[in-house]
């Protein structure tokens, strides 16, 4: 662990913790590495979602009912 890392206490569901420890042992990685990679991936996905939302700000919105009507009118339902 490098000196720049921070410590945090995380409480895992017991079955999730067991699976995580098995994955760490099987992959010869630490639990911290696996959790850090998972958090990075989740944050990157959030960033991609935010960028996609920002790119669609000017699009027309429609109600759920209108969407269903449109899908039905075009033979999609």
HELIX and SHEET records of a PDB file:
HELIX    1   1 UNK A   14  UNK A   27  1                                  14    
HELIX    2   2 UNK A   31  UNK A   55  1                                  25    
HELIX    3   3 UNK A   64  UNK A   73  1                                  10    
END                                                                             
